[in-house]
């Protein structure tokens, strides 16, 4: 992709309202655009990062047994939420509205109610269990004080997975298997220092839940951790526990899992017949990952004074080609030949073909933060080489075209 063919409008100054480094850099780098408080558009670069994260999540979830993807509606009828009693309890958090016929509807705050409705209406035998269904979709929550850019917006992208089981042993086995899958996902995204944190169920359940938290100074959460342990407690639970030799640190929540057990079976009349002909509740657990929040988290943990430094797995492109001296025909030809070879080798690139000063091109390359940069210039071509530069650390090597293709393939 060339700059001349993609919508990228970088900013020199931090926009108003950018209260975190990730909010500032994502807007300056033309990844997101703010439409209103807590409301963001994902521009082409930002959407590519979203797709990279979503694809990693899909690849790992699709390895789980009995698991498949679907899409649920954003608009949900009040009657469905009344069954669980959450229509009233979520007022002030859930967007609730009326249509032209005065029918009350809610915007998807979460999707336990609609997914459980589908399952309880379509399965009646133990042979249909276990079952797991997931989606990647926007959620809406009426945050009174949206902050942190996309770390806490009123509309955000989320992966939500729901598993259905006949007995608690099977549910718990799957629950902890998903936990391991989450840790694999985070590792592939380049996230370190991820903790499984025991927490309250919040507005979702009275049972204990588990959050996935990554250590970050910009985090609004606090957790209690012990040396050498990957399990931790959130501050609310830690205060109730006799927790010695624990360190309190700031963190960002990047996922959560909830064990609802038979709660929804009772709320929504969800039962199946077992092998002995007895009526058994359909047990439920749910598992969330905030994808848009992950974008912000990755920037909080991967930036320097010049801009973003994306991990390779989620960078919008694999390489940023900076073309200098393009007014000269020999340089322009070498630049175009390089891109043609990248196309043939399926190397993802963003190529700066603008008629702009070198300083602006280097500034934008560092701000956007693609991990590898290739500089094409008259000086380098006279030596028969290209400059391959690492965004992280800034180290360069000068290589011939054949070696460059090998290094980037």
NORGI-V672525 format. One record per pair of residues at least 12 apart in sequence whose C-alpha atoms are under 6 Angstrom apart, sorted by the first residue. I is the first residue (numbers start at 0). J is the second residue. If there is no record, write none. Layout:
i=I j=J
i=I j=J
This chain:
i=0 j=349
i=1 j=349
i=1 j=350
i=2 j=351
i=7 j=29
i=8 j=29
i=9 j=27
i=9 j=28
i=9 j=29
i=10 j=27
i=18 j=147
i=19 j=147
i=21 j=295
i=21 j=298
i=21 j=299
i=22 j=148
i=28 j=366
i=28 j=367
i=30 j=42
i=30 j=44
i=30 j=45
i=37 j=145
i=37 j=152
i=37 j=153
i=44 j=315
i=47 j=315
i=48 j=313
i=48 j=314
i=48 j=315
i=51 j=313
i=65 j=130
i=65 j=131
i=66 j=131
i=66 j=132
i=67 j=132
i=68 j=132
i=68 j=133
i=68 j=134
i=69 j=134
i=70 j=134
i=73 j=106
i=73 j=107
i=74 j=105
i=74 j=106
i=75 j=104
i=75 j=105
i=76 j=104
i=77 j=103
i=77 j=104
i=82 j=266
i=83 j=266
i=92 j=140
i=92 j=141
i=93 j=108
i=93 j=140
i=93 j=141
i=94 j=106
i=107 j=138
i=107 j=139
i=108 j=138
i=108 j=139
i=108 j=140
i=119 j=269
i=123 j=271
i=124 j=271
i=124 j=272
i=125 j=271
i=125 j=272
i=125 j=273
i=128 j=164
i=129 j=163
i=129 j=164
i=130 j=162
i=130 j=163
i=131 j=161
i=131 j=162
i=132 j=160
i=132 j=161
i=133 j=159
i=133 j=160
i=134 j=158
i=134 j=159
i=135 j=157
i=135 j=158
i=136 j=156
i=136 j=157
i=137 j=155
i=137 j=156
i=138 j=154
i=138 j=155
i=139 j=153
i=139 j=154
i=140 j=153
i=141 j=153
i=149 j=292
i=150 j=292
i=150 j=295
i=155 j=291
i=156 j=290
i=156 j=291
i=157 j=288
i=157 j=289
i=157 j=290
i=158 j=287
i=158 j=288
i=159 j=286
i=159 j=287
i=160 j=285
i=160 j=286
i=161 j=284
i=161 j=285
i=162 j=283
i=162 j=284
i=163 j=282
i=163 j=283
i=164 j=281
i=164 j=282
i=165 j=281
i=188 j=312
i=189 j=310
i=192 j=213
i=192 j=214
i=193 j=212
i=193 j=213
i=194 j=211
i=194 j=212
i=194 j=229
i=194 j=230
i=195 j=210
i=195 j=211
i=195 j=230
i=196 j=209
i=196 j=210
i=196 j=211
i=196 j=230
i=196 j=231
i=196 j=232
i=197 j=209
i=197 j=232
i=198 j=233
i=208 j=257
i=209 j=255
i=209 j=256
i=210 j=254
i=210 j=255
i=211 j=252
i=211 j=253
i=211 j=254
i=211 j=255
i=212 j=250
i=212 j=251
i=212 j=252
i=212 j=253
i=213 j=250
i=213 j=251
i=214 j=250
i=215 j=249
i=215 j=250
i=216 j=249
i=218 j=249
i=218 j=250
i=218 j=251
i=220 j=249
i=220 j=250
i=221 j=234
i=221 j=248
i=221 j=249
i=221 j=250
i=222 j=234
i=222 j=247
i=222 j=248
i=223 j=245
i=223 j=246
i=223 j=247
i=224 j=245
i=224 j=246
i=225 j=245
i=254 j=287
i=254 j=288
i=255 j=286
i=255 j=287
i=256 j=285
i=256 j=286
i=257 j=284
i=257 j=285
i=258 j=284
i=259 j=283
i=259 j=284
i=260 j=282
i=260 j=283
i=261 j=282
i=264 j=280
i=264 j=281
i=269 j=281
i=305 j=365
i=305 j=366
i=306 j=365
i=306 j=366
i=307 j=366
i=307 j=367
i=307 j=368
i=308 j=368
i=309 j=368
i=309 j=369
i=314 j=369
i=316 j=347
i=316 j=348
i=317 j=347
i=317 j=348
i=318 j=348
i=318 j=371
i=318 j=372
i=319 j=348
i=319 j=349
i=319 j=350
i=319 j=372
i=320 j=350
i=320 j=372
i=320 j=373
i=320 j=374
i=321 j=351
i=321 j=374
i=322 j=351
i=322 j=352
i=322 j=375
i=323 j=375
i=323 j=376
i=324 j=376
i=370 j=390
i=371 j=388
i=371 j=389
i=371 j=390
i=372 j=387
i=372 j=388
i=373 j=386
i=373 j=387
i=374 j=386
i=384 j=397
i=384 j=398
i=384 j=399
i=385 j=397
i=385 j=398
